[in-house]
């Protein structure tokens, strides 16, 4: 009998030690866990920028795309329809004080999820901003039912208009074409100076009536005049590529050509986009060539030719045109093709990458 008494004591001790935290009125004789409270599921997911950072160069590109053609946006909104009927949602996205309000109507079939990219047009102040700054993205969603509304805000950081986002492995290198501004007043003023250094005071570009050999000779002549004009204007090398914010290893400050020309200073990538702007203004096929730690300006020597004249434009103001060409040829030869990234400006334009405002 003493064994039965001991067993009864152990069982009663175990039951007495059960915890019922979360339900102070629970029956101590009921060992079932309390019923979990079901939380409502939020059918919306908001993502802003790249890890919360908005790069003006990417925002400008996305806002120029048709809504159905966008592959990314400034803000993406994911909507889920958990009902058994078709749902219609009106979604608006705005960065107050910085952008317009973009509105899209989204149709969702029963049980489906859809992500919609928003790229509201930004006001000029974004492209005049030169430091990282805080802002807020506002998202408002409404359905057909009177109480079917949702509104939220998401903190974002607006990067400087001069911040280029290269991405891992220079995935977004083609966006450097946004810094190529052929119609800028300062670019045209520089060409006016270069024109004076040619024997006939002309910068005609390729001129299709010429032979390929004649066009190549003309390309070298015009490139030399541009190089010498910039040298006379006092352009010199000043490294200024540091930027603030996240993605330090894959983003870089790049000055617009008008800034480099006004301040008579440029690092290698600054000078490359400046030269590309000058060549594109003349209707020539310009390129930006990126190698580990450096960049060169390139221009196709003749229409339809596979040959490019490459210039180490970082030597502008401290060497000769011939030395800059030789330096580019030597530098390119020292890098395997797999480490070279060439951005064709004309191809970037065909992809919808235009100069930033």
LORO-459421 format. One record per residue (C-alpha): residue in three letters; x, y, z. Coordinates in steps of 0.05 Angstrom, whole numbers, plus 5000, padded with zeros to 4 digits. Layout:
<sites>
<site code="Ala" px="X" py="Y" pz="Z"/>
...
</sites>
This chain:
<sites>
<site code="Unk" px="5000" py="5000" pz="5000"/>
<site code="Unk" px="5057" py="5048" pz="5014"/>
<site code="Unk" px="5077" py="5044" pz="4940"/>
<site code="Unk" px="5007" py="5066" pz="4918"/>
<site code="Unk" px="5009" py="5123" pz="4968"/>
<site code="Unk" px="5077" py="5146" pz="4941"/>
<site code="Unk" px="5052" py="5145" pz="4868"/>
<site code="Unk" px="4990" py="5185" pz="4887"/>
<site code="Unk" px="5034" py="5237" pz="4921"/>
<site code="Unk" px="5079" py="5244" pz="4859"/>
<site code="Unk" px="5020" py="5253" pz="4812"/>
<site code="Unk" px="4989" py="5305" pz="4856"/>
<site code="Unk" px="5055" py="5342" pz="4861"/>
<site code="Unk" px="5064" py="5344" pz="4785"/>
<site code="Unk" px="4994" py="5372" pz="4774"/>
<site code="Unk" px="5004" py="5423" pz="4828"/>
<site code="Unk" px="5068" py="5449" pz="4793"/>
<site code="Unk" px="5034" py="5463" pz="4726"/>
<site code="Unk" px="5039" py="5536" pz="4705"/>
<site code="Unk" px="4980" py="5573" pz="4674"/>
<site code="Unk" px="5012" py="5640" pz="4660"/>
<site code="Unk" px="4969" py="5683" pz="4615"/>
<site code="Unk" px="4903" py="5658" pz="4644"/>
<site code="Unk" px="4898" py="5678" pz="4718"/>
<site code="Unk" px="4827" py="5649" pz="4724"/>
<site code="Unk" px="4844" py="5581" pz="4694"/>
<site code="Unk" px="4818" py="5520" pz="4730"/>
<site code="Unk" px="4878" py="5489" pz="4765"/>
<site code="Unk" px="4851" py="5421" pz="4751"/>
<site code="Unk" px="4853" py="5432" pz="4675"/>
<site code="Unk" px="4922" py="5418" pz="4646"/>
<site code="Unk" px="4904" py="5438" pz="4574"/>
<site code="Unk" px="4944" py="5498" pz="4548"/>
<site code="Unk" px="4904" py="5563" pz="4539"/>
<site code="Unk" px="4875" py="5577" pz="4470"/>
<site code="Unk" px="4922" py="5621" pz="4428"/>
<site code="Unk" px="4893" py="5688" pz="4406"/>
<site code="Unk" px="4894" py="5692" pz="4330"/>
<site code="Unk" px="4927" py="5756" pz="4305"/>
<site code="Unk" px="4901" py="5790" pz="4242"/>
<site code="Unk" px="4946" py="5781" pz="4181"/>
<site code="Unk" px="4970" py="5845" pz="4147"/>
<site code="Unk" px="4957" py="5834" pz="4072"/>
<site code="Unk" px="5006" py="5889" pz="4053"/>
<site code="Unk" px="5082" py="5892" pz="4051"/>
<site code="Unk" px="5120" py="5956" pz="4036"/>
<site code="Unk" px="5192" py="5961" pz="4014"/>
<site code="Unk" px="5227" py="6027" pz="4000"/>
<site code="Unk" px="5291" py="6038" pz="3961"/>
<site code="Unk" px="5352" py="5994" pz="3968"/>
<site code="Unk" px="5352" py="5975" pz="4042"/>
<site code="Unk" px="5314" py="6039" pz="4055"/>
<site code="Unk" px="5360" py="6084" pz="4013"/>
<site code="Unk" px="5335" py="6119" pz="3951"/>
<site code="Unk" px="5387" py="6136" pz="3898"/>
<site code="Unk" px="5365" py="6194" pz="3853"/>
<site code="Unk" px="5397" py="6162" pz="3791"/>
<site code="Unk" px="5353" py="6100" pz="3799"/>
<site code="Unk" px="5292" py="6141" pz="3819"/>
<site code="Unk" px="5298" py="6183" pz="3756"/>
<site code="Unk" px="5304" py="6121" pz="3712"/>
<site code="Unk" px="5244" py="6087" pz="3743"/>
<site code="Unk" px="5200" py="6148" pz="3739"/>
<site code="Unk" px="5214" py="6153" pz="3664"/>
<site code="Unk" px="5190" py="6082" pz="3652"/>
<site code="Unk" px="5118" py="6064" pz="3637"/>
<site code="Unk" px="5085" py="6033" pz="3697"/>
<site code="Unk" px="5079" py="5964" pz="3664"/>
<site code="Unk" px="5151" py="5965" pz="3640"/>
<site code="Unk" px="5183" py="5978" pz="3708"/>
<site code="Unk" px="5229" py="5924" pz="3735"/>
<site code="Unk" px="5238" py="5962" pz="3801"/>
<site code="Unk" px="5212" py="6024" pz="3834"/>
<site code="Unk" px="5226" py="6074" pz="3889"/>
<site code="Unk" px="5174" py="6039" pz="3932"/>
<site code="Unk" px="5145" py="5970" pz="3921"/>
<site code="Unk" px="5078" py="5949" pz="3950"/>
<site code="Unk" px="5059" py="5876" pz="3956"/>
<site code="Unk" px="4984" py="5863" pz="3962"/>
<site code="Unk" px="4950" py="5797" pz="3979"/>
<site code="Unk" px="4877" py="5779" pz="3967"/>
<site code="Unk" px="4857" py="5728" pz="4019"/>
<site code="Unk" px="4783" py="5729" pz="3999"/>
<site code="Unk" px="4746" py="5686" pz="3949"/>
<site code="Unk" px="4725" py="5746" pz="3906"/>
<site code="Unk" px="4762" py="5793" pz="3860"/>
<site code="Unk" px="4791" py="5854" pz="3897"/>
<site code="Unk" px="4805" py="5923" pz="3870"/>
<site code="Unk" px="4854" py="5967" pz="3908"/>
<site code="Unk" px="4872" py="6040" pz="3899"/>
<site code="Unk" px="4944" py="6051" pz="3920"/>
<site code="Unk" px="4979" py="6118" pz="3926"/>
<site code="Unk" px="5053" py="6130" pz="3942"/>
<site code="Unk" px="5087" py="6196" pz="3956"/>
<site code="Unk" px="5150" py="6222" pz="3990"/>
<site code="Unk" px="5119" py="6286" pz="4019"/>
<site code="Unk" px="5159" py="6348" pz="4003"/>
<site code="Unk" px="5201" py="6310" pz="3952"/>
<site code="Unk" px="5156" py="6278" pz="3901"/>
<site code="Unk" px="5089" py="6277" pz="3866"/>
<site code="Unk" px="5035" py="6229" pz="3888"/>
<site code="Unk" px="5031" py="6167" pz="3843"/>
<site code="Unk" px="4966" py="6128" pz="3842"/>
<site code="Unk" px="4954" py="6059" pz="3813"/>
<site code="Unk" px="4892" py="6015" pz="3813"/>
<site code="Unk" px="4907" py="5942" pz="3824"/>
<site code="Unk" px="4862" py="5883" pz="3808"/>
<site code="Unk" px="4874" py="5820" pz="3849"/>
<site code="Unk" px="4843" py="5753" pz="3833"/>
<site code="Unk" px="4820" py="5711" pz="3893"/>
<site code="Unk" px="4877" py="5681" pz="3933"/>
<site code="Unk" px="4932" py="5717" pz="3894"/>
<site code="Unk" px="4991" py="5762" pz="3913"/>
<site code="Unk" px="5019" py="5818" pz="3870"/>
<site code="Unk" px="5078" py="5866" pz="3877"/>
<site code="Unk" px="5070" py="5935" pz="3845"/>
<site code="Unk" px="5129" py="5982" pz="3833"/>
<site code="Unk" px="5118" py="6057" pz="3845"/>
<site code="Unk" px="5164" py="6112" pz="3821"/>
<site code="Unk" px="5132" py="6180" pz="3833"/>
<site code="Unk" px="5165" py="6237" pz="3796"/>
<site code="Unk" px="5212" py="6274" pz="3843"/>
<site code="Unk" px="5214" py="6349" pz="3850"/>
<site code="Unk" px="5277" py="6387" pz="3826"/>
<site code="Unk" px="5302" py="6393" pz="3898"/>
<site code="Unk" px="5321" py="6319" pz="3898"/>
<site code="Unk" px="5371" py="6331" pz="3842"/>
<site code="Unk" px="5398" py="6392" pz="3878"/>
<site code="Unk" px="5410" py="6353" pz="3943"/>
<site code="Unk" px="5483" py="6338" pz="3956"/>
<site code="Unk" px="5481" py="6302" pz="4023"/>
<site code="Unk" px="5444" py="6242" pz="4050"/>
<site code="Unk" px="5379" py="6265" pz="4082"/>
<site code="Unk" px="5320" py="6234" pz="4119"/>
<site code="Unk" px="5250" py="6232" pz="4089"/>
<site code="Unk" px="5185" py="6192" pz="4094"/>
<site code="Unk" px="5148" py="6150" pz="4043"/>
<site code="Unk" px="5072" py="6152" pz="4052"/>
<site code="Unk" px="5030" py="6094" pz="4027"/>
<site code="Unk" px="4954" py="6095" pz="4026"/>
<site code="Unk" px="4911" py="6036" pz="4004"/>
<site code="Unk" px="4835" py="6032" pz="3997"/>
<site code="Unk" px="4786" py="5981" pz="3972"/>
<site code="Unk" px="4714" py="5982" pz="3950"/>
<site code="Unk" px="4686" py="5970" pz="4020"/>
<site code="Unk" px="4676" py="6032" pz="4065"/>
<site code="Unk" px="4724" py="6008" pz="4119"/>
<site code="Unk" px="4774" py="5976" pz="4072"/>
<site code="Unk" px="4830" py="6027" pz="4082"/>
<site code="Unk" px="4903" py="6023" pz="4103"/>
<site code="Unk" px="4955" py="6077" pz="4110"/>
<site code="Unk" px="5027" py="6075" pz="4134"/>
<site code="Unk" px="5092" py="6112" pz="4130"/>
<site code="Unk" px="5162" py="6084" pz="4118"/>
<site code="Unk" px="5226" py="6121" pz="4136"/>
<site code="Unk" px="5275" py="6129" pz="4078"/>
<site code="Unk" px="5342" py="6161" pz="4067"/>
<site code="Unk" px="5351" py="6202" pz="4003"/>
<site code="Unk" px="5421" py="6196" pz="3976"/>
<site code="Unk" px="5459" py="6253" pz="3945"/>
<site code="Unk" px="5443" py="6266" pz="3872"/>
<site code="Unk" px="5517" py="6253" pz="3858"/>
<site code="Unk" px="5516" py="6183" pz="3888"/>
<site code="Unk" px="5524" py="6128" pz="3836"/>
<site code="Unk" px="5502" py="6058" pz="3856"/>
<site code="Unk" px="5546" py="6008" pz="3820"/>
<site code="Unk" px="5519" py="5945" pz="3853"/>
<site code="Unk" px="5557" py="5881" pz="3863"/>
<site code="Unk" px="5601" py="5864" pz="3804"/>
<site code="Unk" px="5582" py="5931" pz="3771"/>
<site code="Unk" px="5513" py="5904" pz="3758"/>
<site code="Unk" px="5484" py="5974" pz="3750"/>
<site code="Unk" px="5544" py="6005" pz="3714"/>
<site code="Unk" px="5500" py="6025" pz="3654"/>
<site code="Unk" px="5468" py="6078" pz="3698"/>
<site code="Unk" px="5532" py="6119" pz="3696"/>
<site code="Unk" px="5504" py="6143" pz="3629"/>
<site code="Unk" px="5458" py="6187" pz="3671"/>
<site code="Unk" px="5519" py="6230" pz="3685"/>
<site code="Unk" px="5531" py="6240" pz="3610"/>
<site code="Unk" px="5498" py="6307" pz="3596"/>
<site code="Unk" px="5511" py="6327" pz="3523"/>
<site code="Unk" px="5465" py="6387" pz="3523"/>
<site code="Unk" px="5490" py="6421" pz="3586"/>
<site code="Unk" px="5510" py="6493" pz="3576"/>
<site code="Unk" px="5579" py="6482" pz="3606"/>
<site code="Unk" px="5591" py="6423" pz="3559"/>
<site code="Unk" px="5573" py="6465" pz="3499"/>
<site code="Unk" px="5618" py="6522" pz="3523"/>
<site code="Unk" px="5676" py="6473" pz="3529"/>
<site code="Unk" px="5664" py="6450" pz="3457"/>
<site code="Unk" px="5665" py="6522" pz="3435"/>
<site code="Unk" px="5735" py="6528" pz="3464"/>
<site code="Unk" px="5757" py="6463" pz="3432"/>
<site code="Unk" px="5732" py="6485" pz="3364"/>
<site code="Unk" px="5780" py="6543" pz="3365"/>
<site code="Unk" px="5839" py="6495" pz="3370"/>
<site code="Unk" px="5824" py="6460" pz="3304"/>
<site code="Unk" px="5854" py="6486" pz="3238"/>
<site code="Unk" px="5786" py="6497" pz="3207"/>
<site code="Unk" px="5750" py="6515" pz="3272"/>
<site code="Unk" px="5702" py="6456" pz="3263"/>
<site code="Unk" px="5681" py="6396" pz="3305"/>
<site code="Unk" px="5637" py="6358" pz="3255"/>
<site code="Unk" px="5636" py="6289" pz="3287"/>
<site code="Unk" px="5640" py="6230" pz="3240"/>
<site code="Unk" px="5611" py="6259" pz="3175"/>
<site code="Unk" px="5583" py="6198" pz="3140"/>
<site code="Unk" px="5607" py="6218" pz="3071"/>
<site code="Unk" px="5679" py="6207" pz="3093"/>
<site code="Unk" px="5714" py="6139" pz="3089"/>
<site code="Unk" px="5726" py="6100" pz="3153"/>
<site code="Unk" px="5800" py="6120" pz="3151"/>
<site code="Unk" px="5782" py="6193" pz="3143"/>
<site code="Unk" px="5732" py="6189" pz="3200"/>
<site code="Unk" px="5785" py="6158" pz="3245"/>
<site code="Unk" px="5834" py="6213" pz="3230"/>
<site code="Unk" px="5781" py="6265" pz="3244"/>
<site code="Unk" px="5762" py="6231" pz="3310"/>
<site code="Unk" px="5834" py="6235" pz="3335"/>
<site code="Unk" px="5838" py="6307" pz="3313"/>
<site code="Unk" px="5775" py="6327" pz="3350"/>
<site code="Unk" px="5793" py="6287" pz="3412"/>
<site code="Unk" px="5861" py="6321" pz="3414"/>
<site code="Unk" px="5828" py="6390" pz="3409"/>
<site code="Unk" px="5780" py="6373" pz="3466"/>
<site code="Unk" px="5837" py="6347" pz="3510"/>
<site code="Unk" px="5879" py="6410" pz="3497"/>
<site code="Unk" px="5819" py="6456" pz="3508"/>
<site code="Unk" px="5804" py="6426" pz="3576"/>
<site code="Unk" px="5878" py="6431" pz="3593"/>
<site code="Unk" px="5877" py="6505" pz="3576"/>
<site code="Unk" px="5815" py="6514" pz="3618"/>
<site code="Unk" px="5856" py="6491" pz="3678"/>
<site code="Unk" px="5823" py="6423" pz="3689"/>
<site code="Unk" px="5863" py="6383" pz="3740"/>
<site code="Unk" px="5857" py="6319" pz="3779"/>
<site code="Unk" px="5823" py="6323" pz="3847"/>
<site code="Unk" px="5799" py="6259" pz="3880"/>
<site code="Unk" px="5730" py="6268" pz="3909"/>
<site code="Unk" px="5693" py="6202" pz="3908"/>
<site code="Unk" px="5676" py="6191" pz="3981"/>
<site code="Unk" px="5602" py="6185" pz="3997"/>
<site code="Unk" px="5559" py="6175" pz="4058"/>
<site code="Unk" px="5507" py="6122" pz="4076"/>
<site code="Unk" px="5505" py="6047" pz="4068"/>
<site code="Unk" px="5532" py="6008" pz="4009"/>
<site code="Unk" px="5601" py="6041" pz="4015"/>
<site code="Unk" px="5635" py="5988" pz="3974"/>
<site code="Unk" px="5586" py="5992" pz="3915"/>
<site code="Unk" px="5569" py="6066" pz="3912"/>
<site code="Unk" px="5611" py="6127" pz="3895"/>
<site code="Unk" px="5605" py="6201" pz="3889"/>
<site code="Unk" px="5610" py="6224" pz="3816"/>
<site code="Unk" px="5609" py="6297" pz="3798"/>
<site code="Unk" px="5565" py="6321" pz="3741"/>
<site code="Unk" px="5604" py="6350" pz="3681"/>
<site code="Unk" px="5578" py="6420" pz="3695"/>
<site code="Unk" px="5607" py="6416" pz="3765"/>
<site code="Unk" px="5675" py="6391" pz="3740"/>
<site code="Unk" px="5678" py="6444" pz="3686"/>
<site code="Unk" px="5657" py="6500" pz="3734"/>
<site code="Unk" px="5707" py="6480" pz="3787"/>
<site code="Unk" px="5762" py="6458" pz="3738"/>
<site code="Unk" px="5772" py="6393" pz="3777"/>
<site code="Unk" px="5755" py="6321" pz="3766"/>
<site code="Unk" px="5777" py="6251" pz="3785"/>
<site code="Unk" px="5780" py="6195" pz="3734"/>
<site code="Unk" px="5706" py="6177" pz="3731"/>
<site code="Unk" px="5685" py="6251" pz="3735"/>
<site code="Unk" px="5729" py="6266" pz="3674"/>
<site code="Unk" px="5705" py="6204" pz="3637"/>
<site code="Unk" px="5631" py="6225" pz="3639"/>
<site code="Unk" px="5652" py="6295" pz="3620"/>
<site code="Unk" px="5689" py="6271" pz="3558"/>
<site code="Unk" px="5631" py="6224" pz="3542"/>
<site code="Unk" px="5584" py="6284" pz="3545"/>
<site code="Unk" px="5628" py="6323" pz="3496"/>
<site code="Unk" px="5632" py="6265" pz="3447"/>
<site code="Unk" px="5557" py="6250" pz="3451"/>
<site code="Unk" px="5542" py="6323" pz="3437"/>
<site code="Unk" px="5580" py="6315" pz="3371"/>
<site code="Unk" px="5539" py="6254" pz="3353"/>
<site code="Unk" px="5596" py="6207" pz="3366"/>
<site code="Unk" px="5592" py="6138" pz="3398"/>
<site code="Unk" px="5619" py="6149" pz="3468"/>
<site code="Unk" px="5635" py="6097" pz="3521"/>
<site code="Unk" px="5655" py="6092" pz="3594"/>
<site code="Unk" px="5708" py="6039" pz="3606"/>
<site code="Unk" px="5717" py="6015" pz="3678"/>
<site code="Unk" px="5776" py="5974" pz="3701"/>
<site code="Unk" px="5796" py="5956" pz="3773"/>
<site code="Unk" px="5811" py="6022" pz="3808"/>
<site code="Unk" px="5807" py="6066" pz="3746"/>
<site code="Unk" px="5766" py="6088" pz="3686"/>
<site code="Unk" px="5779" py="6111" pz="3614"/>
<site code="Unk" px="5740" py="6152" pz="3564"/>
<site code="Unk" px="5726" py="6118" pz="3498"/>
<site code="Unk" px="5698" py="6139" pz="3430"/>
<site code="Unk" px="5686" py="6097" pz="3368"/>
<site code="Unk" px="5736" py="6120" pz="3315"/>
<site code="Unk" px="5687" py="6114" pz="3257"/>
<site code="Unk" px="5615" py="6097" pz="3244"/>
<site code="Unk" px="5606" py="6021" pz="3248"/>
<site code="Unk" px="5679" py="6010" pz="3268"/>
<site code="Unk" px="5696" py="5961" pz="3324"/>
<site code="Unk" px="5757" py="6003" pz="3343"/>
<site code="Unk" px="5755" py="6053" pz="3399"/>
<site code="Unk" px="5801" py="6110" pz="3417"/>
<site code="Unk" px="5814" py="6105" pz="3492"/>
<site code="Unk" px="5840" py="6163" pz="3533"/>
<site code="Unk" px="5867" py="6164" pz="3604"/>
<site code="Unk" px="5830" py="6228" pz="3619"/>
<site code="Unk" px="5857" py="6232" pz="3690"/>
<site code="Unk" px="5921" py="6259" pz="3656"/>
<site code="Unk" px="5884" py="6320" pz="3630"/>
<site code="Unk" px="5921" py="6381" pz="3654"/>
<site code="Unk" px="5985" py="6345" pz="3672"/>
<site code="Unk" px="6007" py="6309" pz="3609"/>
<site code="Unk" px="5998" py="6308" pz="3533"/>
<site code="Unk" px="5943" py="6278" pz="3491"/>
<site code="Unk" px="5990" py="6226" pz="3462"/>
<site code="Unk" px="6013" py="6206" pz="3531"/>
<site code="Unk" px="5941" py="6199" pz="3555"/>
<site code="Unk" px="5925" py="6153" pz="3496"/>
<site code="Unk" px="5987" py="6111" pz="3508"/>
<site code="Unk" px="5971" py="6106" pz="3582"/>
<site code="Unk" px="5901" py="6080" pz="3567"/>
<site code="Unk" px="5928" py="6028" pz="3518"/>
<site code="Unk" px="5979" py="6004" pz="3569"/>
<site code="Unk" px="5928" py="6003" pz="3625"/>
<site code="Unk" px="5878" py="5963" pz="3585"/>
<site code="Unk" px="5931" py="5912" pz="3565"/>
<site code="Unk" px="5946" py="5899" pz="3638"/>
<site code="Unk" px="5874" py="5877" pz="3655"/>
<site code="Unk" px="5842" py="5812" pz="3633"/>
<site code="Unk" px="5777" py="5822" pz="3594"/>
<site code="Unk" px="5735" py="5792" pz="3651"/>
<site code="Unk" px="5754" py="5852" pz="3695"/>
<site code="Unk" px="5735" py="5905" pz="3644"/>
<site code="Unk" px="5666" py="5937" pz="3642"/>
<site code="Unk" px="5648" py="5979" pz="3581"/>
<site code="Unk" px="5585" py="6021" pz="3582"/>
<site code="Unk" px="5562" py="6043" pz="3513"/>
<site code="Unk" px="5525" py="6109" pz="3522"/>
<site code="Unk" px="5482" py="6098" pz="3460"/>
<site code="Unk" px="5461" py="6029" pz="3484"/>
<site code="Unk" px="5443" py="6058" pz="3552"/>
<site code="Unk" px="5400" py="6110" pz="3519"/>
<site code="Unk" px="5363" py="6055" pz="3481"/>
<site code="Unk" px="5350" py="6022" pz="3548"/>
<site code="Unk" px="5317" py="6086" pz="3574"/>
<site code="Unk" px="5376" py="6113" pz="3615"/>
<site code="Unk" px="5376" py="6188" pz="3603"/>
<site code="Unk" px="5414" py="6247" pz="3634"/>
<site code="Unk" px="5392" py="6265" pz="3704"/>
<site code="Unk" px="5356" py="6332" pz="3710"/>
</sites>
